Amino acid sequence: MKQAVLATMVGAVILTQAPAAFSAGISSLRGDNALNAEAKAFEKARQKKVEGGFERNWDLQPPSIPHDISKDRISLQENTCLKCHSKANYEKEKAPEVGDSHFLDRNGKKLEKISSRRWFCVQCHTPQADLKPLVENTFSGK
């Protein structure tokens, strides 16, 4: 019984003192804004356009999107990326074709249509912009 009471008291001390100890010296990308304060608006960056696409930083990196996608729509019913990148249209549009891996289910079975796991292109394929990094990055993938 004494051990249970002691453990409860130690736990209570840790829980009341931990937030201050853990938050000391930590800053967030929000700056000094409290979580319940309204966030400061940011300037919308212009998407970078690169003829021929971006160089990949590591093997198997999904290609970055080298064109404006602000008017593209991806929902459960529609994916406007396929207007240019589908097997039926990519040659006519001079666009990269959707990869064969996008037509496999989770068990590796080939599908007639794009797998639902690959439908939302911007989960992996991202537009680029010339921006100052939010945090220092020394990643070198190659």
Buried (B, 14 or more C-beta within 10 A) or exposed (E): EEEEEEEEEEEEEEEEEEEEEEEEEEEEEEEEEEEEEEEEEEEEEEBBEEEEEBEEEEEEEEBBBBBEBEEBEBEEEEBBBBEBBBEEEBEEEEBEBBEEEBBBEEEEEEEEEBBEEBBBBEEEBBBBEEEEEEEEEEEEEE
